Amino acid sequence: MAYRLVEPQPKDEVSPGKNACLEAYRYILLARVLDDKFASLYRMGKIHGGVFLGRGQEALSVAAGLALRKGDVFAPLIRDAAGRIAFGEPIVDAVRTYLGSPLGPMRARDGNVHRGRPESGILPMISHLGAMISVVNGVLLANRMKGISGTVGLASIGEGGTSTGAFHEALNQAGVERFPLVVVVANNGYAYSTPNERQLACQTLELKAPGYGFRSHSVDGTDLSACLSVMNVAASEARAGGGPQLVIARLLRLCGHGEHDDAGYVDPRLKESTLGRDCLKVAEHHLMARGWASTQDLAVWREAAVEEVEGVVAQVQREDGPDPYAEEWRALASKHLVDEPPITA
């Protein structure tokens, strides 16, 4: 059975206005500039480990971040810089993590994207293969047991991760418990280098939703306005007691899996299709076509984003590196629970 894409079906979403689109665009722009800087630092040997860019997926990511409120929980993935920024993560957290500063949220213990601030609702990523959905479920269950209502949990995942056991178990639990959960699937056509038709037997990913008790939503992931609309609907339904929601976004990863990957396996026809559109350029066209921004505005905002990123990188590069001899080798979030060894004579 050949896997096929489905055209997004309009539901009851409302098109976002000028202010919403401008805010989202500027977050996308900042995330793109930040990612480009990380790629440059990686090529210069300044970053050790992997660098994973969100190029082409920022519209979906920013819509996810903006659909959330204070008190919600967000489990972002490796391409969610835009969503992180929109949800309130300062870019200095990202820079410090990538450059190994002990002042970062992970105290230089991780040079990749496994960063977060659980107290602020951003969960550090364990794995992008479905593992974080059950973690979000756990937070939502804890909220229920504490009598906390009106909160939403959102977990990002790629279409490859929908084939894992962790995905199945987490969605089954969320459906049974009717958690206020939103699972956002960025279907970029490839599970690393494996195309959809080689790893999915179902005709569409949307068909997975009813089996788990989820409502499904489809969206063109290259269209910022559409992403904002659909994500607001999904989050609002979950928040209002409508049960868990599954959002399937069609888009294309406009880079390799990581900076180490040239993505030579991607079908050139996909790159030339509407899936290969750059969501940043699509958003710029949307803003200018409605008279909400001019080419001069776009240039000014880009210059400001570059200045902000360069300033933060320069700041972090001046910070001292970690000292392993002064490190308390305990879990960062639970070191107060560690018993001290008994004092012996």
SULRAVEN-V689725 format. One record per residue. RES is the residue in three letters. SS is DSSP state (~ for helix, > for strand, _ for the rest). PHI is phi in degrees with one decimal (* if undefined). PSI is psi in radians with two decimals (none if undefined). Layout:
# SULRAVEN-V689725
RES/SS/PHI/PSI ; RES/SS/PHI/PSI
This chain:
# SULRAVEN-V689725
MET/_/*/2.13 ; ALA/_/-78.0/2.37 ; TYR/_/-73.3/2.46 ; ARG/_/-133.1/2.66 ; LEU/_/-87.0/2.61 ; VAL/_/-113.5/2.56 ; GLU/_/-72.1/2.41 ; PRO/_/-58.1/2.36 ; GLN/_/-100.5/2.11 ; PRO/_/-64.5/2.36 ; LYS/_/-114.5/-2.12 ; ASP/_/-110.1/0.45 ; GLU/_/-75.3/2.69 ; VAL/_/-111.8/2.34 ; SER/_/-62.8/2.33 ; PRO/_/-69.7/2.65 ; GLY/_/-88.8/-2.97 ; LYS/~/-59.5/-0.89 ; ASN/~/-62.6/-0.72 ; ALA/~/-64.3/-0.74 ; CYS/~/-69.2/-0.69 ; LEU/~/-65.4/-0.76 ; GLU/~/-60.8/-0.82 ; ALA/~/-63.7/-0.74 ; TYR/~/-60.1/-0.74 ; ARG/~/-69.2/-0.54 ; TYR/~/-67.7/-0.73 ; ILE/~/-60.6/-0.79 ; LEU/~/-61.4/-0.78 ; LEU/~/-63.1/-0.72 ; ALA/~/-64.6/-0.69 ; ARG/~/-65.7/-0.78 ; VAL/~/-63.7/-0.71 ; LEU/~/-63.8/-0.79 ; ASP/~/-61.5/-0.75 ; ASP/~/-61.9/-0.63 ; LYS/~/-67.5/-0.73 ; PHE/~/-61.3/-0.71 ; ALA/~/-62.0/-0.71 ; SER/~/-65.7/-0.77 ; LEU/~/-64.2/-0.64 ; TYR/~/-63.3/-0.79 ; ARG/~/-66.3/-0.44 ; MET/_/-85.8/-0.03 ; GLY/_/80.2/0.28 ; LYS/_/-86.4/-0.27 ; ILE/_/-119.4/2.27 ; HIS/_/-105.2/2.42 ; GLY/_/99.4/-2.91 ; GLY/_/-87.5/2.70 ; VAL/_/-126.8/2.16 ; PHE/_/-121.9/2.14 ; LEU/_/-101.1/2.64 ; GLY/_/-98.0/0.27 ; ARG/_/-56.3/2.09 ; GLY/_/99.7/-0.25 ; GLN/_/-116.6/0.13 ; GLU/~/-68.1/-0.57 ; ALA/~/-63.4/-0.77 ; LEU/~/-65.2/-0.76 ; SER/~/-64.1/-0.80 ; VAL/~/-65.7/-0.61 ; ALA/~/-64.3/-0.64 ; ALA/~/-64.3/-0.82 ; GLY/~/-63.0/-0.69 ; LEU/~/-76.2/-0.35 ; ALA/_/-76.5/-0.21 ; LEU/_/-94.6/2.81 ; ARG/_/-124.9/2.97 ; LYS/_/-61.2/2.32 ; GLY/_/100.7/-0.28 ; ASP/_/-79.1/2.99 ; VAL/>/-125.8/2.43 ; PHE/>/-129.0/2.22 ; ALA/>/-113.6/1.54 ; PRO/_/-79.2/2.86 ; LEU/_/-114.4/-2.89 ; ILE/_/-69.8/-0.28 ; ARG/_/-114.2/0.45 ; ASP/_/-108.4/0.61 ; ALA/~/-59.4/-0.72 ; ALA/~/-64.8/-0.74 ; GLY/~/-66.8/-0.68 ; ARG/~/-60.3/-0.84 ; ILE/~/-62.4/-0.76 ; ALA/~/-64.3/-0.55 ; PHE/~/-83.8/-0.10 ; GLY/_/116.3/0.03 ; GLU/_/-72.4/2.18 ; PRO/_/-70.1/2.51 ; ILE/~/-67.1/-0.32 ; VAL/~/-64.1/-0.51 ; ASP/~/-62.2/-0.75 ; ALA/~/-66.2/-0.79 ; VAL/~/-64.8/-0.77 ; ARG/~/-63.5/-0.62 ; THR/~/-68.5/-0.83 ; TYR/~/-65.2/-0.62 ; LEU/~/-93.4/0.03 ; GLY/_/75.2/0.55 ; SER/>/-78.7/2.34 ; PRO/_/-69.8/-0.14 ; LEU/_/-85.8/-0.08 ; GLY/_/-76.8/2.99 ; PRO/_/-63.5/-0.43 ; MET/_/-102.2/0.13 ; ARG/_/55.8/0.63 ; ALA/_/69.6/0.28 ; ARG/_/-86.6/-0.11 ; ASP/_/-147.6/2.18 ; GLY/_/-100.2/0.45 ; ASN/_/-127.0/-2.33 ; VAL/_/-112.0/0.18 ; HIS/_/-85.5/1.04 ; ARG/_/-120.0/2.78 ; GLY/_/179.6/3.05 ; ARG/>/-138.0/1.54 ; PRO/~/-54.5/-0.59 ; GLU/~/-65.9/-0.36 ; SER/~/-100.4/0.04 ; GLY/_/94.0/0.02 ; ILE/>/-102.5/1.99 ; LEU/_/-88.1/2.33 ; PRO/_/-64.8/2.37 ; MET/_/-74.4/2.28 ; ILE/_/-85.0/-0.92 ; SER/_/-156.8/2.67 ; HIS/_/-92.9/0.18 ; LEU/_/-99.3/0.72 ; GLY/_/96.4/-0.16 ; ALA/~/-65.4/-0.50 ; MET/~/-79.9/-0.28 ; ILE/~/-64.7/-0.76 ; SER/~/-67.5/-0.52 ; VAL/~/-66.3/-0.75 ; VAL/~/-62.7/-0.72 ; ASN/~/-55.1/-0.73 ; GLY/~/-62.2/-0.71 ; VAL/~/-64.7/-0.75 ; LEU/~/-65.2/-0.65 ; LEU/~/-65.9/-0.72 ; ALA/~/-61.6/-0.73 ; ASN/~/-59.8/-0.74 ; ARG/~/-61.5/-0.76 ; MET/~/-67.1/-0.48 ; LYS/~/-87.1/-0.07 ; GLY/_/79.5/0.33 ; ILE/_/-87.5/2.16 ; SER/_/-122.0/2.95 ; GLY/_/80.4/0.17 ; THR/_/-103.6/2.71 ; VAL/_/-126.0/2.53 ; GLY/>/-112.6/2.38 ; LEU/>/-128.4/2.26 ; ALA/>/-123.2/2.29 ; SER/>/-92.9/2.61 ; ILE/>/-158.5/2.74 ; GLY/>/-96.8/2.89 ; GLU/~/-65.1/-0.46 ; GLY/~/-63.8/-0.65 ; GLY/~/-68.4/-0.28 ; THR/~/-73.6/-0.11 ; SER/~/-97.5/0.10 ; THR/_/-94.6/2.77 ; GLY/~/-65.1/-0.60 ; ALA/~/-61.6/-0.69 ; PHE/~/-61.5/-0.84 ; HIS/~/-59.8/-0.87 ; GLU/~/-64.1/-0.72 ; ALA/~/-69.1/-0.75 ; LEU/~/-67.7/-0.65 ; ASN/~/-60.8/-0.78 ; GLN/~/-63.8/-0.80 ; ALA/~/-63.3/-0.65 ; GLY/~/-68.1/-0.74 ; VAL/~/-64.5/-0.76 ; GLU/~/-85.0/-0.16 ; ARG/_/51.6/0.90 ; PHE/_/-68.8/2.63 ; PRO/_/-78.2/1.20 ; LEU/>/-112.5/2.44 ; VAL/>/-121.1/2.12 ; VAL/>/-107.3/2.12 ; VAL/>/-108.1/2.05 ; VAL/>/-103.8/2.03 ; ALA/>/-89.2/1.73 ; ASN/>/-88.5/1.61 ; ASN/_/-95.3/0.24 ; GLY/_/89.2/-0.28 ; TYR/>/-141.1/2.24 ; ALA/>/-87.1/1.57 ; TYR/_/61.9/-1.69 ; SER/_/-116.1/0.06 ; THR/>/-91.1/2.08 ; PRO/>/-70.4/2.78 ; ASN/~/-50.2/-0.80 ; GLU/~/-66.5/-0.25 ; ARG/~/-96.5/-0.14 ; GLN/~/-132.4/0.05 ; LEU/_/-131.2/2.20 ; ALA/_/-91.8/-0.42 ; CYS/_/-72.3/2.67 ; GLN/_/-68.4/-0.65 ; THR/_/-142.8/2.67 ; LEU/_/-68.1/-0.46 ; GLU/_/-60.0/-0.46 ; LEU/~/-67.8/-0.31 ; LYS/~/-70.5/-0.50 ; ALA/~/-59.7/-0.95 ; PRO/~/-63.3/-0.52 ; GLY/~/-64.4/-0.42 ; TYR/~/-104.4/0.01 ; GLY/_/82.9/0.43 ; PHE/_/-101.4/2.70 ; ARG/>/-93.9/2.41 ; SER/>/-101.9/2.62 ; HIS/>/-135.5/2.41 ; SER/>/-115.1/2.50 ; VAL/>/-152.0/2.60 ; ASP/>/-78.5/1.87 ; GLY/_/-69.8/-0.13 ; THR/_/-90.7/-0.14 ; ASP/_/-105.4/1.86 ; LEU/~/-59.8/-0.81 ; SER/~/-58.9/-0.77 ; ALA/~/-65.2/-0.72 ; CYS/~/-62.1/-0.78 ; LEU/~/-60.5/-0.75 ; SER/~/-64.4/-0.90 ; VAL/~/-67.0/-0.71 ; MET/~/-66.1/-0.63 ; ASN/~/-65.0/-0.70 ; VAL/~/-63.3/-0.84 ; ALA/~/-62.2/-0.81 ; ALA/~/-66.6/-0.68 ; SER/~/-65.2/-0.71 ; GLU/~/-65.5/-0.75 ; ALA/~/-62.9/-0.74 ; ARG/~/-66.5/-0.56 ; ALA/_/-86.1/0.09 ; GLY/_/94.5/0.28 ; GLY/_/-80.8/0.07 ; GLY/_/86.0/3.14 ; PRO/_/-70.4/2.64 ; GLN/>/-125.5/2.48 ; LEU/>/-120.6/2.06 ; VAL/>/-106.9/2.15 ; ILE/>/-109.7/2.07 ; ALA/>/-111.5/2.30 ; ARG/>/-94.5/2.21 ; LEU/_/-164.9/-3.07 ; LEU/_/-135.9/2.41 ; ARG/_/-72.5/2.05 ; LEU/_/-90.1/0.59 ; CYS/_/-163.7/-3.14 ; GLY/_/-75.1/3.06 ; HIS/_/-55.8/-0.69 ; GLY/_/-146.1/3.10 ; GLU/_/-66.9/-0.21 ; HIS/_/-83.8/-0.08 ; ASP/_/-118.6/2.23 ; ASP/_/-89.6/0.00 ; ALA/_/57.2/0.59 ; GLY/_/-66.8/-0.22 ; TYR/_/-82.8/-0.18 ; VAL/_/-73.0/2.28 ; ASP/_/-61.8/2.11 ; PRO/~/-55.5/-0.50 ; ARG/~/-65.7/-0.54 ; LEU/~/-67.6/-0.70 ; LYS/~/-62.9/-0.54 ; GLU/~/-88.7/-0.12 ; SER/_/-86.9/3.13 ; THR/~/-64.6/-0.43 ; LEU/~/-64.0/-0.46 ; GLY/~/-86.8/0.11 ; ARG/_/-66.0/2.57 ; ASP/_/-86.0/2.03 ; CYS/~/-60.6/-0.47 ; LEU/~/-66.6/-0.79 ; LYS/~/-67.9/-0.67 ; VAL/~/-61.6/-0.74 ; ALA/~/-65.3/-0.70 ; GLU/~/-62.4/-0.74 ; HIS/~/-62.7/-0.72 ; HIS/~/-60.4/-0.78 ; LEU/~/-66.2/-0.78 ; MET/~/-72.3/-0.62 ; ALA/~/-63.8/-0.46 ; ARG/_/-98.7/0.05 ; GLY/_/73.4/0.35 ; TRP/_/-87.7/-0.23 ; ALA/_/-158.1/2.66 ; SER/_/-112.8/2.96 ; THR/~/-61.1/-0.58 ; GLN/~/-66.3/-0.72 ; ASP/~/-59.2/-0.80 ; LEU/~/-61.3/-0.71 ; ALA/~/-65.7/-0.72 ; VAL/~/-64.6/-0.77 ; TRP/~/-65.4/-0.67 ; ARG/~/-64.7/-0.76 ; GLU/~/-60.2/-0.70 ; ALA/~/-66.4/-0.69 ; ALA/~/-65.8/-0.74 ; VAL/~/-62.1/-0.75 ; GLU/~/-63.4/-0.71 ; GLU/~/-65.1/-0.81 ; VAL/~/-65.3/-0.80 ; GLU/~/-62.0/-0.65 ; GLY/~/-65.6/-0.74 ; VAL/~/-67.9/-0.74 ; VAL/~/-61.5/-0.76 ; ALA/~/-61.7/-0.70 ; GLN/~/-61.8/-0.83 ; VAL/~/-68.6/-0.63 ; GLN/~/-65.3/-0.36 ; ARG/_/-85.8/-0.19 ; GLU/_/-78.3/2.57 ; ASP/_/-66.1/2.62 ; GLY/>/-78.2/3.05 ; PRO/_/-71.5/2.60 ; ASP/_/-111.9/1.83 ; PRO/_/-62.9/-0.41 ; TYR/_/-77.8/-0.35 ; ALA/_/-101.4/-0.02 ; GLU/_/-76.8/2.40 ; GLU/_/-87.8/1.83 ; TRP/_/-80.6/1.21 ; ARG/_/-133.4/2.89 ; ALA/_/-61.4/2.30 ; LEU/_/-60.6/-0.70 ; ALA/_/-88.7/-0.17 ; SER/_/-133.9/0.34 ; LYS/~/-65.3/-0.39 ; HIS/~/-71.2/-0.22 ; LEU/~/-92.4/-0.16 ; VAL/_/-78.1/2.18 ; ASP/_/-73.5/2.39 ; GLU/_/-75.3/2.54 ; PRO/_/-65.1/2.55 ; PRO/_/-63.5/2.55 ; ILE/_/-79.2/2.20 ; THR/_/-113.6/2.63 ; ALA/_/-72.3/none
